[in-house]
Amino acid sequence: MIPNNFKKKRQWAFWLAAIFLVAGLSACGGGQPEEVALSEQVPVRRGSTDVLGEVQEITAEILGVPEADVVETADFREDLDADDDEMTRLGEAFAEAFGVEISEQEVSEWTTVQSAVDLIESK
């Protein structure tokens, strides 16, 4: 389950990207935009998704911590004070956000934010 305001942010991001794409096509005279222009601006991971950024945003939202505290090396339990229920909620939110299956066993093996990112990117 992903919090509603996170879904709204993703919807806005989608629509803004669509508007910029249409504007870019218009500026090119309706032709194909150069691939380089898009690839230089948007990191390409899992379908142009910045996995770390989304993991940080979701984690901050669910755990109620500042996003600045959710760094790659932050330990979910030690540094971010996540309990077992919150870890389960994180696993469910990541699975929904990235369209992957994440088992309870995999969630229990996460230590740092980067370990969650690595698992998601491996799927």
MMTF fields as JSON, N, C-alpha, C and O atoms, coordinates in Angstrom:
{
  "mmtfVersion": "1.0.0",
  "mmtfProducer": "UNKNOWN",
  "numBonds": 491,
  "numAtoms": 492,
  "numGroups": 123,
  "numChains": 1,
  "numModels": 1,
  "chainsPerModel": [1],
  "groupsPerChain": [123],
  "chainIdList": ["A"],
  "bondAtomList": [4, 2, 8, 6, 12, 10, 16, 14, 20, 18, 24, 22, 28, 26, 32, 30, 36, 34, 40, 38, 44, 42, 48, 46, 52, 50, 56, 54, 60, 58, 64, 62, 68, 66, 72, 70, 76, 74, 80, 78, 84, 82, 88, 86, 92, 90, 96, 94, 100, 98, 104, 102, 108, 106, 112, 110, 116, 114, 120, 118, 124, 122, 128, 126, 132, 130, 136, 134, 140, 138, 144, 142, 148, 146, 152, 150, 156, 154, 160, 158, 164, 162, 168, 166, 172, 170, 176, 174, 180, 178, 184, 182, 188, 186, 192, 190, 196, 194, 200, 198, 204, 202, 208, 206, 212, 210, 216, 214, 220, 218, 224, 222, 228, 226, 232, 230, 236, 234, 240, 238, 244, 242, 248, 246, 252, 250, 256, 254, 260, 258, 264, 262, 268, 266, 272, 270, 276, 274, 280, 278, 284, 282, 288, 286, 292, 290, 296, 294, 300, 298, 304, 302, 308, 306, 312, 310, 316, 314, 320, 318, 324, 322, 328, 326, 332, 330, 336, 334, 340, 338, 344, 342, 348, 346, 352, 350, 356, 354, 360, 358, 364, 362, 368, 366, 372, 370, 376, 374, 380, 378, 384, 382, 388, 386, 392, 390, 396, 394, 400, 398, 404, 402, 408, 406, 412, 410, 416, 414, 420, 418, 424, 422, 428, 426, 432, 430, 436, 434, 440, 438, 444, 442, 448, 446, 452, 450, 456, 454, 460, 458, 464, 462, 468, 466, 472, 470, 476, 474, 480, 478, 484, 482, 488, 486],
  "bondOrderList": [1, 1, 1, 1, 1, 1, 1, 1, 1, 1, 1, 1, 1, 1, 1, 1, 1, 1, 1, 1, 1, 1, 1, 1, 1, 1, 1, 1, 1, 1, 1, 1, 1, 1, 1, 1, 1, 1, 1, 1, 1, 1, 1, 1, 1, 1, 1, 1, 1, 1, 1, 1, 1, 1, 1, 1, 1, 1, 1, 1, 1, 1, 1, 1, 1, 1, 1, 1, 1, 1, 1, 1, 1, 1, 1, 1, 1, 1, 1, 1, 1, 1, 1, 1, 1, 1, 1, 1, 1, 1, 1, 1, 1, 1, 1, 1, 1, 1, 1, 1, 1, 1, 1, 1, 1, 1, 1, 1, 1, 1, 1, 1, 1, 1, 1, 1, 1, 1, 1, 1, 1, 1],
  "groupList": [{"groupName": "MET", "atomNameList": ["N", "CA", "C", "O"], "elementList": ["N", "C", "C", "O"], "formalChargeList": [0, 0, 0, 0], "bondAtomList": [1, 0, 2, 1, 3, 2], "bondOrderList": [1, 1, 2], "singleLetterCode": "M", "chemCompType": "L-PEPTIDE LINKING"}, {"groupName": "ILE", "atomNameList": ["N", "CA", "C", "O"], "elementList": ["N", "C", "C", "O"], "formalChargeList": [0, 0, 0, 0], "bondAtomList": [1, 0, 2, 1, 3, 2], "bondOrderList": [1, 1, 2], "singleLetterCode": "I", "chemCompType": "L-PEPTIDE LINKING"}, {"groupName": "PRO", "atomNameList": ["N", "CA", "C", "O"], "elementList": ["N", "C", "C", "O"], "formalChargeList": [0, 0, 0, 0], "bondAtomList": [1, 0, 2, 1, 3, 2], "bondOrderList": [1, 1, 2], "singleLetterCode": "P", "chemCompType": "L-PEPTIDE LINKING"}, {"groupName": "ASN", "atomNameList": ["N", "CA", "C", "O"], "elementList": ["N", "C", "C", "O"], "formalChargeList": [0, 0, 0, 0], "bondAtomList": [1, 0, 2, 1, 3, 2], "bondOrderList": [1, 1, 2], "singleLetterCode": "N", "chemCompType": "L-PEPTIDE LINKING"}, {"groupName": "PHE", "atomNameList": ["N", "CA", "C", "O"], "elementList": ["N", "C", "C", "O"], "formalChargeList": [0, 0, 0, 0], "bondAtomList": [1, 0, 2, 1, 3, 2], "bondOrderList": [1, 1, 2], "singleLetterCode": "F", "chemCompType": "L-PEPTIDE LINKING"}, {"groupName": "LYS", "atomNameList": ["N", "CA", "C", "O"], "elementList": ["N", "C", "C", "O"], "formalChargeList": [0, 0, 0, 0], "bondAtomList": [1, 0, 2, 1, 3, 2], "bondOrderList": [1, 1, 2], "singleLetterCode": "K", "chemCompType": "L-PEPTIDE LINKING"}, {"groupName": "ARG", "atomNameList": ["N", "CA", "C", "O"], "elementList": ["N", "C", "C", "O"], "formalChargeList": [0, 0, 0, 0], "bondAtomList": [1, 0, 2, 1, 3, 2], "bondOrderList": [1, 1, 2], "singleLetterCode": "R", "chemCompType": "L-PEPTIDE LINKING"}, {"groupName": "GLN", "atomNameList": ["N", "CA", "C", "O"], "elementList": ["N", "C", "C", "O"], "formalChargeList": [0, 0, 0, 0], "bondAtomList": [1, 0, 2, 1, 3, 2], "bondOrderList": [1, 1, 2], "singleLetterCode": "Q", "chemCompType": "L-PEPTIDE LINKING"}, {"groupName": "TRP", "atomNameList": ["N", "CA", "C", "O"], "elementList": ["N", "C", "C", "O"], "formalChargeList": [0, 0, 0, 0], "bondAtomList": [1, 0, 2, 1, 3, 2], "bondOrderList": [1, 1, 2], "singleLetterCode": "W", "chemCompType": "L-PEPTIDE LINKING"}, {"groupName": "ALA", "atomNameList": ["N", "CA", "C", "O"], "elementList": ["N", "C", "C", "O"], "formalChargeList": [0, 0, 0, 0], "bondAtomList": [1, 0, 2, 1, 3, 2], "bondOrderList": [1, 1, 2], "singleLetterCode": "A", "chemCompType": "L-PEPTIDE LINKING"}, {"groupName": "LEU", "atomNameList": ["N", "CA", "C", "O"], "elementList": ["N", "C", "C", "O"], "formalChargeList": [0, 0, 0, 0], "bondAtomList": [1, 0, 2, 1, 3, 2], "bondOrderList": [1, 1, 2], "singleLetterCode": "L", "chemCompType": "L-PEPTIDE LINKING"}, {"groupName": "VAL", "atomNameList": ["N", "CA", "C", "O"], "elementList": ["N", "C", "C", "O"], "formalChargeList": [0, 0, 0, 0], "bondAtomList": [1, 0, 2, 1, 3, 2], "bondOrderList": [1, 1, 2], "singleLetterCode": "V", "chemCompType": "L-PEPTIDE LINKING"}, {"groupName": "GLY", "atomNameList": ["N", "CA", "C", "O"], "elementList": ["N", "C", "C", "O"], "formalChargeList": [0, 0, 0, 0], "bondAtomList": [1, 0, 2, 1, 3, 2], "bondOrderList": [1, 1, 2], "singleLetterCode": "G", "chemCompType": "PEPTIDE LINKING"}, {"groupName": "SER", "atomNameList": ["N", "CA", "C", "O"], "elementList": ["N", "C", "C", "O"], "formalChargeList": [0, 0, 0, 0], "bondAtomList": [1, 0, 2, 1, 3, 2], "bondOrderList": [1, 1, 2], "singleLetterCode": "S", "chemCompType": "L-PEPTIDE LINKING"}, {"groupName": "CYS", "atomNameList": ["N", "CA", "C", "O"], "elementList": ["N", "C", "C", "O"], "formalChargeList": [0, 0, 0, 0], "bondAtomList": [1, 0, 2, 1, 3, 2], "bondOrderList": [1, 1, 2], "singleLetterCode": "C", "chemCompType": "L-PEPTIDE LINKING"}, {"groupName": "GLU", "atomNameList": ["N", "CA", "C", "O"], "elementList": ["N", "C", "C", "O"], "formalChargeList": [0, 0, 0, 0], "bondAtomList": [1, 0, 2, 1, 3, 2], "bondOrderList": [1, 1, 2], "singleLetterCode": "E", "chemCompType": "L-PEPTIDE LINKING"}, {"groupName": "THR", "atomNameList": ["N", "CA", "C", "O"], "elementList": ["N", "C", "C", "O"], "formalChargeList": [0, 0, 0, 0], "bondAtomList": [1, 0, 2, 1, 3, 2], "bondOrderList": [1, 1, 2], "singleLetterCode": "T", "chemCompType": "L-PEPTIDE LINKING"}, {"groupName": "ASP", "atomNameList": ["N", "CA", "C", "O"], "elementList": ["N", "C", "C", "O"], "formalChargeList": [0, 0, 0, 0], "bondAtomList": [1, 0, 2, 1, 3, 2], "bondOrderList": [1, 1, 2], "singleLetterCode": "D", "chemCompType": "L-PEPTIDE LINKING"}],
  "groupTypeList": [0, 1, 2, 3, 3, 4, 5, 5, 5, 6, 7, 8, 9, 4, 8, 10, 9, 9, 1, 4, 10, 11, 9, 12, 10, 13, 9, 14, 12, 12, 12, 7, 2, 15, 15, 11, 9, 10, 13, 15, 7, 11, 2, 11, 6, 6, 12, 13, 16, 17, 11, 10, 12, 15, 11, 7, 15, 1, 16, 9, 15, 1, 10, 12, 11, 2, 15, 9, 17, 11, 11, 15, 16, 9, 17, 4, 6, 15, 17, 10, 17, 9, 17, 17, 17, 15, 0, 16, 6, 10, 12, 15, 9, 4, 9, 15, 9, 4, 12, 11, 15, 1, 13, 15, 7, 15, 11, 13, 15, 8, 16, 16, 11, 7, 13, 9, 11, 17, 10, 1, 15, 13, 5],
  "groupIdList": [1, 2, 3, 4, 5, 6, 7, 8, 9, 10, 11, 12, 13, 14, 15, 16, 17, 18, 19, 20, 21, 22, 23, 24, 25, 26, 27, 28, 29, 30, 31, 32, 33, 34, 35, 36, 37, 38, 39, 40, 41, 42, 43, 44, 45, 46, 47, 48, 49, 50, 51, 52, 53, 54, 55, 56, 57, 58, 59, 60, 61, 62, 63, 64, 65, 66, 67, 68, 69, 70, 71, 72, 73, 74, 75, 76, 77, 78, 79, 80, 81, 82, 83, 84, 85, 86, 87, 88, 89, 90, 91, 92, 93, 94, 95, 96, 97, 98, 99, 100, 101, 102, 103, 104, 105, 106, 107, 108, 109, 110, 111, 112, 113, 114, 115, 116, 117, 118, 119, 120, 121, 122, 123],
  "secStructList": [7, 7, 7, 2, 2, 2, 2, 2, 2, 2, 2, 2, 2, 2, 2, 2, 2, 2, 2, 2, 2, 2, 2, 2, 2, 2, 2, 6, 6, 6, 1, 7, 7, 7, 2, 2, 2, 2, 2, 2, 2, 1, 7, 7, 1, 6, 6, 6, 7, 7, 2, 2, 2, 2, 2, 2, 2, 2, 2, 2, 2, 2, 2, 6, 7, 7, 4, 4, 4, 7, 7, 6, 6, 7, 5, 6, 6, 6, 6, 1, 7, 7, 7, 2, 2, 2, 2, 2, 2, 2, 2, 2, 2, 2, 2, 2, 2, 2, 6, 7, 7, 7, 7, 2, 2, 2, 2, 2, 2, 7, 7, 5, 2, 2, 2, 2, 2, 2, 2, 2, 2, 2, 7],
  "xCoordList": [0.846, 0.0, 0.892, 1.758, 0.688, 1.459, 0.578, -0.584, 1.125, 0.332, -0.201, 0.441, -1.409, -2.088, -1.282, -1.244, -0.631, 0.088, 1.289, 1.724, 1.839, 2.913, 2.366, 3.005, 1.171, 0.547, 0.267, 0.463, -0.193, -0.486, 0.788, 0.768, 1.902, 3.165, 3.588, 4.073, 3.404, 3.782, 2.894, 3.364, 1.583, 0.687, 1.096, 1.121, 1.419, 1.85, 3.13, 3.276, 4.06, 5.323, 5.067, 5.703, 4.145, 3.802, 3.254, 3.684, 2.311, 1.686, 2.68, 2.67, 3.53, 4.542, 5.496, 5.866, 5.893, 6.775, 6.088, 6.721, 4.797, 4.05, 3.978, 4.128, 3.748, 3.671, 5.012, 5.058, 6.104, 7.427, 7.753, 8.404, 7.315, 7.549, 6.82, 7.391, 5.549, 4.774, 5.409, 5.529, 5.81, 6.452, 7.752, 8.07, 8.494, 9.744, 9.501, 10.244, 8.462, 8.135, 7.72, 8.08, 6.957, 6.53, 7.731, 7.79, 8.676, 9.865, 10.727, 11.463, 10.63, 11.411, 10.662, 11.082, 9.58, 8.802, 8.023, 7.703, 7.716, 6.934, 7.775, 7.247, 9.069, 9.95, 10.342, 9.84, 11.225, 11.703, 12.709, 13.64, 12.536, 13.534, 14.815, 14.779, 15.925, 17.185, 17.197, 16.792, 17.658, 17.725, 18.676, 18.432, 19.737, 20.745, 20.156, 20.5, 19.277, 18.706, 17.971, 18.122, 17.187, 16.438, 17.356, 17.222, 18.286, 19.137, 20.086, 20.502, 20.441, 21.307, 20.556, 21.171, 19.256, 18.487, 17.87, 17.66, 17.58, 16.856, 17.715, 18.158, 17.963, 18.726, 17.942, 16.727, 18.63, 17.946, 18.2, 19.273, 17.198, 17.227, 15.81, 14.882, 15.626, 14.311, 13.26, 12.346, 13.385, 12.385, 12.419, 11.374, 13.602, 13.791, 13.345, 12.97, 13.383, 12.986, 14.227, 15.1, 14.313, 15.398, 15.017, 14.3, 15.502, 15.108, 15.468, 14.627, 16.696, 17.111, 16.222, 15.778, 15.959, 15.117, 13.728, 13.202, 13.128, 11.785, 11.822, 10.929, 12.854, 12.985, 13.132, 12.531, 13.924, 14.093, 12.774, 12.43, 12.044, 10.777, 9.755, 9.107, 9.609, 8.646, 9.041, 8.191, 10.332, 10.813, 10.553, 10.067, 10.871, 10.642, 9.167, 8.809, 8.314, 6.864, 6.353, 5.626, 6.733, 6.215, 6.79, 6.073, 8.081, 8.71, 8.583, 8.902, 8.12, 7.957, 9.278, 9.389, 10.282, 11.595, 11.906, 11.328, 12.811, 13.191, 13.862, 14.648, 13.544, 14.126, 15.654, 16.34, 16.181, 17.636, 18.306, 19.49, 17.551, 18.097, 18.14, 18.846, 17.393, 17.291, 18.392, 18.133, 19.614, 20.769, 21.063, 20.55, 21.89, 22.174, 22.677, 22.331, 23.482, 24.1, 23.248, 23.633, 22.101, 21.243, 20.678, 20.154, 20.79, 20.232, 18.76, 18.427, 17.888, 16.453, 16.108, 15.368, 16.639, 16.254, 17.059, 16.498, 18.358, 19.221, 19.129, 18.956, 19.245, 19.293, 17.921, 17.7, 16.992, 15.673, 14.574, 13.406, 14.943, 14.027, 12.809, 11.713, 12.981, 11.863, 11.637, 12.584, 10.363, 10.032, 9.58, 9.548, 9.231, 8.864, 7.651, 7.627, 6.648, 5.454, 5.795, 5.299, 6.636, 7.03, 7.865, 7.755, 8.695, 9.481, 8.554, 8.779, 7.512, 6.537, 5.846, 5.678, 5.446, 4.803, 5.74, 5.305, 7.019, 7.994, 8.089, 8.09, 8.167, 8.237, 7.034, 7.176, 5.846, 4.621, 4.62, 4.245, 5.042, 5.057, 6.068, 5.781, 7.246, 8.256, 7.763, 7.945, 7.139, 6.629, 5.609, 5.632, 4.721, 3.692, 4.299, 3.942, 5.208, 5.795, 6.636, 6.657, 7.33, 8.248, 7.728, 8.385, 6.549, 5.965, 6.761, 6.881, 7.308, 8.081, 7.493, 6.738, 7.851, 7.452, 8.603, 9.753, 8.272, 9.276, 8.741, 7.681, 9.471, 9.02, 9.342, 10.173, 8.664, 8.94, 10.379, 11.031, 10.871, 12.256, 13.229, 14.196, 12.962, 13.837, 13.801, 14.832, 12.621, 12.496, 13.283, 13.957, 13.2, 13.893, 15.413, 16.134, 15.901, 17.346, 17.882, 19.096, 16.991, 17.454, 18.095, 17.572, 19.215, 19.823, 19.819, 19.282, 20.423, 20.526, 19.563, 18.998, 19.392, 18.575, 19.142, 18.387, 20.464, 21.089, 20.791, 20.671, 20.669, 20.353, 18.96, 18.74, 18.025, 16.684, 16.754, 16.126, 17.509, 17.667, 18.284, 17.828, 19.32, 19.988, 19.023, 19.031, 18.191, 17.226, 16.232, 15.959, 15.7, 14.715, 15.34, 14.715, 16.555, 17.215, 17.556, 17.703, 17.683, 18.018, 16.807, 16.956, 15.619, 14.395, 13.926, 12.912],
  "yCoordList": [-1.169, 0.0, 1.232, 1.375, 2.106, 3.341, 4.498, 4.588, 5.392, 6.536, 7.336, 7.435, 7.91, 8.625, 9.776, 9.958, 10.566, 11.718, 11.284, 12.037, 10.092, 9.576, 9.256, 9.552, 8.646, 8.327, 9.607, 9.655, 10.644, 11.913, 12.521, 13.055, 12.443, 12.976, 12.234, 12.849, 10.908, 10.123, 10.479, 10.538, 10.721, 11.091, 12.434, 12.595, 13.403, 14.712, 14.58, 15.199, 13.767, 13.58, 12.987, 13.384, 12.044, 11.435, 12.476, 12.55, 13.276, 14.271, 15.357, 15.811, 15.769, 16.763, 16.21, 16.915, 14.953, 14.335, 14.283, 14.53, 13.961, 13.898, 15.277, 15.4, 16.308, 17.673, 18.082, 18.645, 17.798, 18.144, 17.359, 17.884, 16.124, 15.328, 15.934, 16.069, 16.301, 16.912, 18.241, 18.533, 19.037, 20.321, 20.095, 20.844, 19.077, 18.762, 18.329, 18.71, 17.532, 17.101, 18.289, 18.374, 19.204, 20.39, 21.245, 21.771, 21.382, 22.19, 21.57, 22.271, 20.253, 19.553, 19.511, 18.811, 20.23, 20.211, 18.917, 18.524, 18.254, 17.021, 15.791, 14.679, 15.966, 14.831, 14.115, 14.423, 13.176, 12.424, 13.258, 13.812, 13.356, 14.062, 13.229, 12.011, 13.883, 13.165, 12.328, 12.799, 11.09, 10.195, 10.735, 10.561, 11.377, 11.875, 12.881, 12.867, 13.749, 14.785, 14.171, 14.645, 13.144, 12.519, 11.731, 11.814, 10.967, 10.12, 10.931, 10.451, 12.151, 12.975, 13.552, 13.855, 13.707, 14.353, 13.369, 13.715, 12.166, 11.215, 9.986, 9.356, 9.626, 8.409, 7.202, 7.127, 6.27, 5.115, 3.909, 3.308, 3.571, 2.389, 1.878, 2.663, 0.601, -0.03, 0.827, 1.342, 0.976, 1.739, 3.215, 3.827, 3.794, 5.228, 5.645, 6.798, 4.735, 5.045, 5.153, 4.287, 6.183, 6.332, 5.536, 6.032, 4.3, 3.386, 3.962, 3.994, 4.412, 4.949, 6.113, 6.167, 7.029, 8.184, 7.786, 8.341, 6.823, 6.38, 5.629, 5.794, 4.798, 4.08, 5.086, 4.917, 6.123, 7.15, 7.848, 8.056, 8.205, 8.917, 8.046, 8.507, 6.804, 5.89, 5.624, 5.633, 5.387, 5.094, 6.272, 6.083, 7.476, 8.665, 8.809, 9.135, 8.565, 8.692, 7.676, 8.036, 6.423, 5.361, 5.451, 5.243, 5.758, 5.797, 7.158, 7.294, 8.162, 9.487, 10.139, 10.818, 9.923, 10.53, 11.471, 11.334, 12.425, 13.309, 12.503, 11.593, 12.848, 12.131, 12.237, 11.335, 13.325, 13.512, 12.459, 12.171, 11.88, 10.834, 9.473, 8.572, 9.321, 8.028, 7.957, 8.091, 7.746, 7.633, 6.161, 5.286, 5.893, 4.514, 3.661, 2.484, 4.237, 3.474, 3.405, 2.744, 4.074, 4.077, 2.681, 2.042, 2.225, 0.936, 1.154, 2.035, 0.352, 0.53, 0.489, 1.341, -0.492, -0.679, 0.213, 0.826, 0.279, 1.031, 2.547, 3.296, 2.985, 4.429, 5.058, 6.212, 4.288, 4.84, 4.334, 4.685, 3.512, 3.005, 2.273, 2.408, 1.506, 0.743, -0.517, -1.22, -0.795, -2.046, -3.064, -2.758, -4.276, -5.344, -4.976, -5.26, -4.348, -3.956, -2.922, -3.0, -1.966, -0.947, -1.556, -1.141, -2.533, -3.206, -3.938, -3.929, -4.569, -5.247, -4.236, -4.483, -3.099, -2.052, -1.526, -1.255, -1.383, -0.944, -1.958, -1.587, -3.24, -4.282, -4.249, -4.375, -4.081, -4.012, -2.77, -2.84, -1.641, -0.393, -0.467, -0.017, -1.029, -1.166, -2.119, -1.86, -3.218, -4.19, -3.533, -3.741, -2.742, -2.069, -0.981, -0.859, -0.199, 0.916, 0.448, 1.096, -0.681, -1.134, -2.33, -2.798, -2.827, -3.945, -5.229, -5.98, -5.483, -6.704, -7.45, -6.886, -8.724, -9.501, -9.492, -9.746, -9.195, -9.174, -10.03, -9.741, -11.078, -11.997, -11.438, -10.542, -11.992, -11.585, -11.924, -11.182, -13.047, -13.455, -12.401, -12.041, -11.913, -10.893, -9.604, -8.966, -9.229, -8.014, -8.181, -7.251, -9.359, -9.586, -9.546, -9.332, -9.751, -9.733, -8.329, -8.125, -7.359, -5.994, -5.436, -5.588, -4.798, -4.075, -2.584, -1.769, -2.249, -0.839, -0.498, -1.383, 0.778, 1.258, 0.713, 0.308, 0.703, 0.203, -1.274, -1.708, -2.059, -3.484, -3.652, -4.573, -2.787, -2.831, -2.412, -3.037, -1.366, -0.897, -2.001, -2.255, -2.654, -3.724, -4.856, -5.381, -5.235, -6.309, -5.904, -6.682, -4.705, -4.227, -4.185, -4.613, -3.678, -3.583, -4.953, -5.094, -5.964, -7.309, -8.041, -9.084, -7.511, -8.201, -7.724, -8.205],
  "zCoordList": [0.0, 0.0, 0.0, 0.863, -0.945, -1.07, -0.613, -1.012, 0.226, 0.679, -0.512, -1.557, -0.317, -1.402, -1.972, -3.189, -1.109, -1.643, -2.476, -3.347, -2.237, -3.089, -4.47, -5.479, -4.518, -5.805, -6.586, -7.801, -5.885, -6.548, -7.13, -8.238, -6.386, -6.887, -8.15, -9.1, -8.164, -9.337, -10.517, -11.654, -10.251, -11.339, -11.922, -13.143, -11.066, -11.543, -12.349, -13.403, -11.846, -12.57, -13.949, -14.925, -14.033, -15.318, -16.28, -17.431, -15.817, -16.692, -17.101, -18.245, -16.176, -16.535, -17.588, -18.527, -17.431, -18.429, -19.789, -20.816, -19.799, -21.062, -21.717, -22.933, -20.914, -21.445, -22.048, -23.142, -21.333, -21.853, -23.116, -24.019, -23.188, -24.39, -25.58, -26.662, -25.377, -26.458, -26.867, -28.057, -25.893, -26.201, -26.966, -27.889, -26.588, -27.28, -28.705, -29.609, -28.916, -30.274, -31.135, -32.309, -30.536, -31.279, -31.664, -32.775, -30.761, -31.028, -32.124, -32.818, -32.273, -33.308, -34.629, -35.55, -34.739, -35.966, -36.132, -37.253, -35.026, -35.084, -35.348, -35.374, -35.543, -35.807, -34.527, -33.446, -34.664, -33.513, -32.72, -33.303, -31.39, -30.593, -30.543, -30.714, -30.313, -30.222, -28.957, -27.894, -29.064, -27.911, -26.853, -25.659, -27.264, -26.346, -25.37, -24.189, -25.844, -24.989, -23.814, -22.688, -24.037, -22.96, -22.047, -20.826, -22.603, -21.78, -20.907, -19.852, -21.319, -20.495, -19.3, -18.277, -19.408, -18.357, -17.375, -16.212, -17.811, -16.983, -16.748, -17.708, -15.479, -15.237, -15.742, -15.562, -16.367, -16.936, -16.052, -16.081, -15.273, -14.424, -14.327, -14.133, -14.456, -14.368, -15.069, -14.426, -16.348, -17.085, -16.761, -16.54, -16.73, -16.475, -15.078, -14.864, -14.15, -12.785, -11.911, -11.968, -11.123, -10.169, -8.927, -8.057, -8.851, -7.778, -6.416, -5.518, -6.251, -4.955, -4.538, -3.391, -5.435, -5.107, -4.655, -3.691, -5.351, -4.958, -3.637, -2.806, -3.433, -2.158, -1.021, 0.04, -1.236, -0.201, 0.102, 1.266, -0.934, -0.748, -0.017, 0.923, -0.44, 0.186, 1.63, 2.521, 1.864, 3.218, 4.151, 5.265, 3.708, 4.532, 4.868, 6.0, 3.879, 4.076, 5.104, 6.029, 4.939, 5.81, 7.215, 8.194, 7.324, 8.646, 9.326, 10.508, 8.588, 9.176, 9.542, 10.563, 8.693, 8.923, 7.769, 6.691, 7.975, 6.868, 5.749, 6.011, 4.519, 3.379, 3.384, 2.902, 3.923, 3.99, 4.872, 4.701, 5.82, 6.693, 6.009, 6.463, 4.924, 4.244, 3.181, 1.985, 3.643, 2.746, 2.486, 3.183, 1.48, 1.085, 2.24, 2.337, 3.108, 4.193, 5.456, 6.42, 5.468, 6.659, 6.903, 5.991, 8.134, 8.537, 8.884, 9.677, 8.289, 8.515, 10.001, 10.494, 10.705, 12.107, 13.058, 13.966, 12.846, 13.758, 13.559, 14.52, 12.319, 12.046, 11.841, 12.208, 11.246, 10.911, 11.843, 11.675, 12.823, 13.858, 13.304, 13.847, 12.241, 11.671, 12.496, 12.847, 12.806, 13.482, 12.427, 11.235, 12.876, 11.935, 11.083, 9.886, 11.691, 10.932, 9.857, 8.733, 10.206, 9.229, 8.101, 6.947, 8.437, 7.396, 6.426, 5.216, 6.964, 6.106, 5.201, 4.007, 5.765, 4.96, 3.875, 2.756, 4.202, 3.203, 2.065, 0.892, 2.421, 1.401, 0.478, -0.738, 1.052, 0.244, -0.653, -1.823, -0.094, -0.865, -2.008, -3.117, -1.745, -2.799, -3.885, -5.074, -3.472, -4.45, -5.376, -6.589, -4.794, -5.594, -6.482, -7.654, -5.924, -6.674, -7.86, -8.907, -7.692, -8.736, -9.523, -10.453, -9.153, -9.889, -9.776, -10.744, -8.592, -8.362, -7.171, -6.379, -7.057, -5.886, -4.896, -5.253, -3.642, -2.582, -1.442, -0.886, -1.1, -0.054, 1.33, 1.483, 2.331, 3.711, 4.077, 4.811, 3.562, 3.814, 3.281, 3.951, 2.072, 1.483, 2.298, 2.508, 2.753, 3.575, 4.872, 5.316, 5.477, 6.752, 6.592, 7.566, 5.367, 5.12, 4.844, 4.836, 4.617, 4.377, 5.629, 6.733, 5.451, 6.56, 6.232, 6.982, 5.108, 4.731, 3.596, 2.953, 3.371, 2.257, 0.945, 0.061, 0.82, -0.405, -0.625, -1.771, 0.446, 0.269, -0.334, -1.121, 0.019, -0.581, -2.049, -2.904, -2.34, -3.723, -4.581, -5.696, -4.059, -4.808, -5.129, -6.242, -4.158, -4.389, -5.476, -6.39, -5.379, -6.362, -7.757, -8.727, -7.862, -9.167, -9.747, -10.961, -8.883, -9.365, -9.926, -10.563, -9.699, -10.136, -11.478, -11.984]
}
